[in-house]
Amino acid sequence: MKIIHFGKEMQQTAHALHGQGKRIGCVPTMGFLHAGHLSLVKLARERSDVVILTLFVNPTQFGPQEDLAKYPRNFERDAALCREAGVDILFAPEAPEMYAADASIYVVEEKLSRGLCGASRLGHFRGVCTVVAKLFNLCMPHVAVFGEKDAQQFRIIRRMTRDLNFPVEIVSGPTLREADGLAMSSRNTYLSADERQQALVLKRALDETARLFRAGWRDATALKTAMQKIITQAPAAKIDYIEIVDDETLEPVQTLRKPALVALAVFIGKTRLIDNIVLKA
Ligand code: PAF
């Protein structure tokens, strides 16, 4: 596995791979890898000749009060996991390599990012879109794979790719879960043992919603109330949002007629966790 820290070297390598007719698959990550990331590598592997995993804790997608400084990092462990998973190139730039000190151009999505995490994490998706656009320019992938746990992010990146004509196929991989149902996330490491148990209310609430939907419930307010009841059973839980939105437009829906995204963001103690399901009749 080749490790690249510099943007120029990454771009030259990608150019050379294009020249050799290789298909490049890219898995953008912020590191502290878990089985969920590695399942995305597998999807990229199946769709390409050369897999690039990018590891960059992107400062522009963190708000001033968020966890940029304490975001978990372990480069050696991540590199070993990438090697085992068959990653060909690990692209791990430092922040000054990605952003000039006077950088002043950003990529802003103006519709899909208005609600959900976009409403509670102002500027977050501007940072995500900007860094993903830059990673696409540096790695020149034919296909890029993102996790469905970040449902809004996936839809925004797909929209950005379409609207800015990036020649990249955007693929999503299913959320991987721990044996007890908690969605895998690098941020789960912040949870104490007690919080880890309480965090199961997210999945429980989503499962109950899926059950009620199967039983014929279609009213979004009633479904949200049912989720709220379950989540508030955990004393450490503070709801950031519980939303049911159209799966395409991400606009709130009142009656579920078309595929709908049920998305949650809940603080368990100080840790903000997200999870979601898509409901389709
Ligand atoms: O999902 C993530 O880990 C990040 O938001 C991403 C897509 C790598 C951009 O920094």
Residues whose N, C-alpha, C, O or C-beta is under 5 A from the ligand:
A	BS01	PAF	P28 T29 M30 F56 N58 V128 V131
